[in-house]
């Protein structure tokens, strides 16, 4: 269990770094777009497409970080009114359902990547499969986080909401 928890923490830190790098790339692209259009009357279409692709990556890696910390929006007003034992069972069922959905995301994400590796984006001229590779990657990360949550719930241990921050 400790190894899975450590792996989950390492993956969480990696997600934060990847998300930060994508935000930096997106910001630089948008600055070029704004100054290019307003000052030089030049449109960098490839920059616009890259900023859209990085927004997708930021969204999915951000979802991984939120899932790790149990910060996704949830309707738990019914669960908190239940007895502790029932709450634990409901949370275990929730994690099992989420693991199944994440597995589906991984499976179809791999198919999506394979189907689009030959397709080239119009402006940035990169294979679209590289953009879609975020689905199986973040799905695998969420699967590890979900297993960690499930083991903690099954063992009766409540995982802290903010267990890991960027700096140790």
Backbone as CSV, one residue per row, in Angstrom:
resi,resn,N_x,N_y,N_z,CA_x,CA_y,CA_z,C_x,C_y,C_z
1,UNK,0.813,-1.185,0.000,0.000,0.000,0.000,0.862,1.256,0.000
2,UNK,1.953,1.240,0.763,2.826,2.404,0.795,3.445,2.673,-0.569
3,UNK,3.795,1.601,-1.290,4.385,1.787,-2.620,3.388,2.428,-3.572
4,UNK,2.136,2.008,-3.500,1.103,2.587,-4.358,0.852,4.052,-4.002
5,UNK,0.863,4.340,-2.712,0.668,5.713,-2.257,1.829,6.603,-2.708
6,UNK,3.052,6.083,-2.612,4.227,6.845,-3.061,4.176,7.073,-4.567
7,UNK,3.785,6.030,-5.314,3.656,6.178,-6.764,2.602,7.229,-7.091
8,UNK,1.497,7.201,-6.375,0.442,8.182,-6.585,0.952,9.592,-6.304
9,UNK,1.753,9.750,-5.252,2.312,11.065,-4.922,3.300,11.538,-5.981
10,UNK,4.141,10.624,-6.475,5.107,10.982,-7.528,4.369,11.385,-8.802
11,UNK,3.353,10.616,-9.168,2.572,10.945,-10.366,1.851,12.280,-10.203
12,UNK,1.399,12.577,-9.002,0.746,13.851,-8.736,1.722,15.010,-8.962
13,UNK,2.937,14.864,-8.441,3.957,15.902,-8.634,4.300,16.065,-10.109
14,UNK,4.415,14.939,-10.823,4.700,15.012,-12.261,3.574,15.713,-13.008
15,UNK,2.338,15.426,-12.628,1.188,16.083,-13.267,1.237,17.591,-13.054
16,UNK,1.615,18.009,-11.866,1.709,19.443,-11.591,2.787,20.087,-12.461
17,UNK,3.918,19.429,-12.612,4.991,19.978,-13.445,4.589,20.014,-14.919
18,UNK,3.970,18.954,-15.400,3.523,18.933,-16.795,2.468,20.007,-17.031
19,UNK,1.540,20.134,-16.087,0.494,21.145,-16.199,1.115,22.546,-16.204
20,UNK,2.111,22.765,-15.371,2.786,24.065,-15.329,3.500,24.362,-16.644
21,UNK,4.175,23.351,-17.197,4.864,23.541,-18.467,3.865,23.847,-19.586
22,UNK,2.758,23.148,-19.597,1.729,23.405,-20.614,1.143,24.806,-20.467
23,UNK,0.933,25.246,-19.237,0.431,26.606,-19.016,1.432,27.646,-19.505
24,UNK,2.717,27.373,-19.298,3.749,28.291,-19.781,3.745,28.354,-21.303
25,UNK,3.688,27.203,-21.950,3.642,27.162,-23.417,2.406,27.881,-23.935
26,UNK,1.267,27.616,-23.299,0.026,28.257,-23.732,0.102,29.771,-23.557
27,UNK,0.665,30.224,-22.460,0.789,31.662,-22.212,1.692,32.322,-23.240
28,UNK,2.815,31.703,-23.535,3.735,32.258,-24.536,3.059,32.319,-25.904
29,UNK,2.356,31.259,-26.271,1.651,31.245,-27.556,0.604,32.359,-27.623
30,UNK,-0.141,32.533,-26.553,-1.176,33.563,-26.547,-0.583,34.966,-26.566
31,UNK,0.566,35.163,-25.914,1.237,36.467,-25.970,1.676,36.764,-27.397
32,UNK,2.262,35.766,-28.069,2.638,35.950,-29.470,1.422,36.272,-30.330
33,UNK,0.332,35.578,-30.085,-0.890,35.829,-30.857,-1.402,37.248,-30.652
34,UNK,-1.465,37.676,-29.418,-2.005,39.011,-29.118,-1.120,40.099,-29.698
35,UNK,0.186,40.014,-29.446,1.084,41.048,-29.968,1.195,40.991,-31.487
36,UNK,1.172,39.775,-32.033,1.244,39.644,-33.492,0.049,40.287,-34.179
37,UNK,-1.126,40.031,-33.655,-2.335,40.594,-34.268,-2.456,42.093,-34.046
38,UNK,-2.190,42.547,-32.839,-2.430,43.949,-32.512,-1.305,44.882,-32.945
39,UNK,-0.067,44.435,-32.874,1.047,45.318,-33.198,1.553,45.163,-34.636
40,UNK,1.584,43.930,-35.101,2.195,43.678,-36.407,1.205,43.238,-37.474
41,UNK,-0.047,43.078,-37.095,-1.088,42.652,-38.026,-0.745,41.310,-38.695
42,UNK,-0.165,40.429,-37.894,0.221,39.091,-38.361,-0.513,38.070,-37.493
43,UNK,-1.049,37.050,-38.132,-1.734,35.999,-37.394,-0.872,34.741,-37.397
44,UNK,-0.596,34.225,-36.216,0.153,32.978,-36.086,-0.841,31.858,-35.820
45,UNK,-1.346,31.264,-36.867,-2.388,30.242,-36.717,-1.867,29.011,-35.987
46,UNK,-0.604,28.684,-36.202,-0.049,27.513,-35.519,0.006,27.731,-34.014
47,UNK,0.275,28.964,-33.598,0.296,29.272,-32.165,-1.092,29.110,-31.553
48,UNK,-2.106,29.493,-32.296,-3.471,29.346,-31.804,-3.815,27.872,-31.607
49,UNK,-3.408,27.056,-32.563,-3.697,25.629,-32.467,-2.912,24.978,-31.320
50,UNK,-1.665,25.377,-31.152,-0.864,24.834,-30.055,-1.446,25.250,-28.703
51,UNK,-1.933,26.479,-28.611,-2.537,26.913,-27.340,-3.812,26.115,-27.039
52,UNK,-4.568,25.777,-28.064,-5.756,24.935,-27.846,-5.360,23.536,-27.391
53,UNK,-4.332,22.971,-28.023,-3.878,21.635,-27.642,-3.359,21.626,-26.203
54,UNK,-2.603,22.645,-25.825,-2.080,22.677,-24.460,-3.202,22.910,-23.443
55,UNK,-4.253,23.609,-23.840,-5.404,23.775,-22.951,-6.042,22.419,-22.648
56,UNK,-6.127,21.562,-23.649,-6.659,20.209,-23.442,-5.778,19.453,-22.447
57,UNK,-4.461,19.552,-22.631,-3.544,18.862,-21.732,-3.650,19.403,-20.314
58,UNK,-3.724,20.727,-20.160,-3.863,21.323,-18.832,-5.146,20.832,-18.166
59,UNK,-6.214,20.754,-18.918,-7.496,20.307,-18.377,-7.404,18.885,-17.831
60,UNK,-6.822,17.986,-18.603,-6.778,16.592,-18.177,-5.778,16.354,-17.054
61,UNK,-4.629,17.014,-17.096,-3.683,16.865,-15.989,-4.222,17.543,-14.731
62,UNK,-4.959,18.627,-14.900,-5.616,19.259,-13.758,-6.673,18.352,-13.150
63,UNK,-7.364,17.596,-13.985,-8.344,16.630,-13.481,-7.656,15.548,-12.650
64,UNK,-6.467,15.136,-13.072,-5.704,14.147,-12.290,-5.344,14.699,-10.913
65,UNK,-4.884,15.942,-10.889,-4.503,16.569,-9.618,-5.728,16.706,-8.715
66,UNK,-6.841,17.130,-9.272,-8.066,17.283,-8.479,-8.555,15.932,-7.960
67,UNK,-8.444,14.887,-8.773,-8.885,13.554,-8.354,-8.004,13.034,-7.223
68,UNK,-6.718,13.259,-7.318,-5.795,12.821,-6.266,-6.172,13.444,-4.929
69,UNK,-6.547,14.709,-4.952,-6.835,15.450,-3.726,-8.315,15.389,-3.322
70,UNK,-9.101,14.621,-4.027,-10.548,14.537,-3.779,-11.204,15.910,-3.845
71,UNK,-10.802,16.714,-4.798,-11.333,18.065,-4.919,-12.293,18.226,-6.090
72,UNK,-12.685,17.119,-6.707,-13.696,17.216,-7.753,-15.029,17.590,-7.139
73,UNK,-15.826,18.278,-7.925,-17.150,18.642,-7.453,-17.947,17.357,-7.203
74,UNK,-18.612,17.290,-6.072,-19.371,16.092,-5.739,-20.621,16.475,-4.959
75,UNK,-21.623,15.653,-5.111,-22.851,15.824,-4.339,-22.787,14.863,-3.162
76,UNK,-22.246,15.334,-2.074,-22.091,14.454,-0.925,-23.001,14.827,0.237
77,UNK,-23.993,15.657,-0.021,-24.889,16.056,1.058,-25.690,14.878,1.587
78,UNK,-25.924,13.855,0.782,-26.605,12.656,1.263,-25.639,11.730,1.999
79,UNK,-24.430,11.624,1.463,-23.451,10.699,2.037,-23.067,11.118,3.455
80,UNK,-22.883,12.408,3.681,-22.452,12.857,5.014,-23.530,12.647,6.072
81,UNK,-24.775,12.436,5.679,-25.866,12.194,6.629,-26.005,10.700,6.965
82,UNK,-25.262,9.857,6.264,-25.341,8.414,6.507,-24.397,8.011,7.645
83,UNK,-24.651,6.841,8.232,-23.710,6.330,9.248,-22.331,6.053,8.626
84,UNK,-21.289,6.060,9.453,-19.910,5.894,8.981,-19.726,4.637,8.128
85,UNK,-20.273,3.519,8.563,-20.115,2.265,7.818,-20.727,2.340,6.431
86,UNK,-21.891,2.951,6.339,-22.562,3.096,5.047,-21.792,4.081,4.162
87,UNK,-21.269,5.138,4.768,-20.456,6.096,4.008,-19.270,5.396,3.366
88,UNK,-18.612,4.533,4.131,-17.448,3.816,3.613,-17.825,2.925,2.441
89,UNK,-18.944,2.217,2.556,-19.402,1.342,1.471,-19.736,2.164,0.228
90,UNK,-20.411,3.283,0.405,-20.770,4.143,-0.733,-19.510,4.692,-1.403
91,UNK,-18.532,5.082,-0.596,-17.286,5.607,-1.177,-16.520,4.511,-1.923
92,UNK,-16.543,3.297,-1.417,-15.888,2.185,-2.116,-16.584,1.923,-3.443
93,UNK,-17.911,1.912,-3.440,-18.666,1.717,-4.687,-18.364,2.843,-5.669
94,UNK,-18.295,4.080,-5.156,-17.970,5.230,-6.014,-16.598,5.054,-6.667
95,UNK,-15.606,4.621,-5.880,-14.260,4.429,-6.425,-14.230,3.307,-7.457
96,UNK,-14.994,2.235,-7.225,-15.046,1.135,-8.199,-15.665,1.595,-9.518
97,UNK,-16.707,2.402,-9.427,-17.340,2.941,-10.645,-16.368,3.865,-11.371
98,UNK,-15.673,4.718,-10.612,-14.701,5.622,-11.230,-13.556,4.849,-11.881
99,UNK,-13.097,3.788,-11.229,-12.034,2.964,-11.823,-12.498,2.335,-13.134
100,UNK,-13.740,1.885,-13.182,-14.274,1.316,-14.423,-14.327,2.376,-15.524
101,UNK,-14.777,3.571,-15.178,-14.845,4.650,-16.166,-13.457,5.076,-16.638
102,UNK,-12.502,5.095,-15.723,-11.133,5.453,-16.103,-10.534,4.377,-17.002
103,UNK,-10.852,3.112,-16.720,-10.369,2.033,-17.587,-10.927,2.189,-19.002
104,UNK,-12.192,2.558,-19.108,-12.798,2.810,-20.428,-12.088,3.973,-21.112
105,UNK,-11.765,5.008,-20.341,-11.039,6.159,-20.903,-9.671,5.740,-21.442
106,UNK,-8.984,4.882,-20.716,-7.673,4.406,-21.169,-7.825,3.589,-22.452
107,UNK,-8.763,2.653,-22.440,-8.942,1.767,-23.596,-9.274,2.553,-24.863
108,UNK,-10.284,3.398,-24.782,-10.680,4.153,-25.971,-9.698,5.278,-26.284
109,UNK,-8.962,5.749,-25.290,-7.918,6.730,-25.542,-6.796,6.148,-26.388
110,UNK,-6.417,4.909,-26.093,-5.388,4.233,-26.895,-5.888,4.046,-28.333
111,UNK,-7.141,3.657,-28.481,-7.711,3.509,-29.831,-7.732,4.851,-30.568
112,UNK,-8.075,5.914,-29.868,-8.111,7.244,-30.471,-6.724,7.678,-30.924
113,UNK,-5.722,7.394,-30.122,-4.345,7.745,-30.495,-3.931,6.985,-31.747
114,UNK,-4.185,5.682,-31.764,-3.812,4.875,-32.941,-4.549,5.333,-34.198
115,UNK,-5.796,5.703,-34.045,-6.585,6.124,-35.204,-6.136,7.474,-35.755
116,UNK,-5.511,8.313,-34.932,-5.178,9.668,-35.363,-3.690,9.950,-35.491
117,UNK,-2.851,8.927,-35.380,-1.416,9.168,-35.541,-1.065,9.589,-36.963
118,UNK,-1.827,9.141,-37.922,-1.551,9.504,-39.306,-2.138,10.841,-39.718
119,UNK,-3.035,11.386,-38.923,-3.661,12.672,-39.238,-2.781,13.806,-38.714
120,UNK,-2.495,14.763,-39.567,-1.639,15.900,-39.212,-2.524,17.121,-38.983
121,UNK,-2.249,17.860,-37.899,-3.024,19.080,-37.644,-2.725,20.094,-38.749
122,UNK,-3.724,20.888,-39.075,-3.614,21.773,-40.233,-2.594,22.887,-40.057
123,UNK,-2.541,23.484,-38.888,-1.676,24.644,-38.705,-0.335,24.299,-38.073
124,UNK,-0.351,23.533,-36.999,0.879,23.227,-36.270,1.683,22.113,-36.925
125,UNK,1.057,21.354,-37.816,1.708,20.275,-38.558,2.294,19.186,-37.647
126,UNK,1.557,18.840,-36.603,1.961,17.740,-35.736,0.877,16.671,-35.796
127,UNK,1.257,15.408,-35.607,0.240,14.357,-35.619,-0.783,14.571,-34.493
128,UNK,-2.044,14.474,-34.835,-3.116,14.704,-33.865,-3.098,13.621,-32.783
129,UNK,-2.559,12.475,-33.099,-2.442,11.416,-32.101,-1.612,11.844,-30.908
130,UNK,-0.628,12.728,-31.130,0.179,13.228,-30.017,-0.647,14.100,-29.077
131,UNK,-1.639,14.751,-29.607,-2.522,15.558,-28.767,-3.414,14.631,-27.945
132,UNK,-3.929,13.577,-28.577,-4.854,12.667,-27.914,-4.173,11.692,-26.962
133,UNK,-2.853,11.643,-26.954,-2.154,10.725,-26.049,-2.387,11.114,-24.588
134,UNK,-2.910,12.303,-24.368,-3.220,12.735,-23.005,-4.319,11.868,-22.384
135,UNK,-5.211,11.312,-23.187,-6.294,10.476,-22.650,-5.765,9.223,-21.955
136,UNK,-4.960,8.372,-22.623,-4.474,7.189,-21.904,-3.475,7.522,-20.795
137,UNK,-2.685,8.584,-20.968,-1.711,8.931,-19.929,-2.427,9.362,-18.656
138,UNK,-3.329,10.310,-18.781,-4.027,10.787,-17.589,-4.981,9.721,-17.049
139,UNK,-5.497,8.880,-17.921,-6.326,7.770,-17.455,-5.525,6.820,-16.575
140,UNK,-4.287,6.523,-16.981,-3.432,5.642,-16.182,-3.102,6.287,-14.834
141,UNK,-2.840,7.585,-14.853,-2.552,8.291,-13.596,-3.777,8.258,-12.686
142,UNK,-4.951,8.524,-13.253,-6.178,8.481,-12.448,-6.451,7.079,-11.930
143,UNK,-6.078,6.065,-12.696,-6.271,4.687,-12.252,-5.428,4.408,-11.009
144,UNK,-4.180,4.875,-11.016,-3.315,4.696,-9.845,-3.886,5.444,-8.642
145,UNK,-4.315,6.692,-8.879,-4.924,7.463,-7.786,-6.175,6.756,-7.259
146,UNK,-6.986,6.229,-8.164,-8.205,5.537,-7.767,-7.928,4.281,-6.956
147,UNK,-6.907,3.525,-7.375,-6.528,2.334,-6.596,-6.068,2.729,-5.196
148,UNK,-5.297,3.803,-5.117,-4.836,4.290,-3.816,-6.021,4.701,-2.937
149,UNK,-6.976,5.420,-3.529,-8.180,5.807,-2.782,-8.965,4.574,-2.338
150,UNK,-9.106,3.614,-3.235,-9.886,2.416,-2.945,-9.269,1.620,-1.795
151,UNK,-7.963,1.446,-1.830,-7.290,0.692,-0.769,-7.429,1.409,0.564
152,UNK,-7.299,2.732,0.536,-7.477,3.498,1.783,-8.905,3.364,2.310
153,UNK,-9.886,3.457,1.421,-11.285,3.333,1.847,-11.579,1.932,2.367
154,UNK,-11.071,0.914,1.677,-11.322,-0.469,2.096,-10.659,-0.765,3.431
155,UNK,-9.517,-0.126,3.676,-8.819,-0.315,4.950,-9.358,0.551,6.063
156,UNK,-10.332,1.380,5.752,-10.914,2.246,6.769,-10.097,3.493,7.044
157,UNK,-9.099,3.756,6.197,-8.257,4.935,6.374,-8.779,6.034,5.465
158,UNK,-9.052,7.179,6.029,-9.505,8.324,5.235,-8.274,9.055,4.717
159,UNK,-8.136,9.133,3.385,-7.002,9.846,2.812,-7.179,11.338,3.009
160,UNK,-6.115,12.034,3.418,-6.228,13.482,3.566,-6.516,14.140,2.229
161,UNK,-7.260,15.247,2.279,-7.621,15.936,1.046,-6.392,16.535,0.387
162,UNK,-5.549,17.211,1.132,-4.349,17.835,0.582,-3.125,17.105,1.110
163,UNK,-2.919,15.879,0.641,-1.844,15.062,1.158,-0.480,15.510,0.648
164,UNK,-0.394,15.901,-0.595,0.893,16.187,-1.212,0.841,17.549,-1.852
165,UNK,1.833,18.357,-1.592,1.968,19.631,-2.278,3.196,19.577,-3.138
166,UNK,3.396,20.589,-3.944,4.480,20.592,-4.922,5.842,20.518,-4.259
167,UNK,6.056,21.238,-3.185,7.342,21.269,-2.513,7.272,20.418,-1.259
168,UNK,8.195,19.481,-1.098,8.211,18.626,0.103,8.789,19.372,1.275
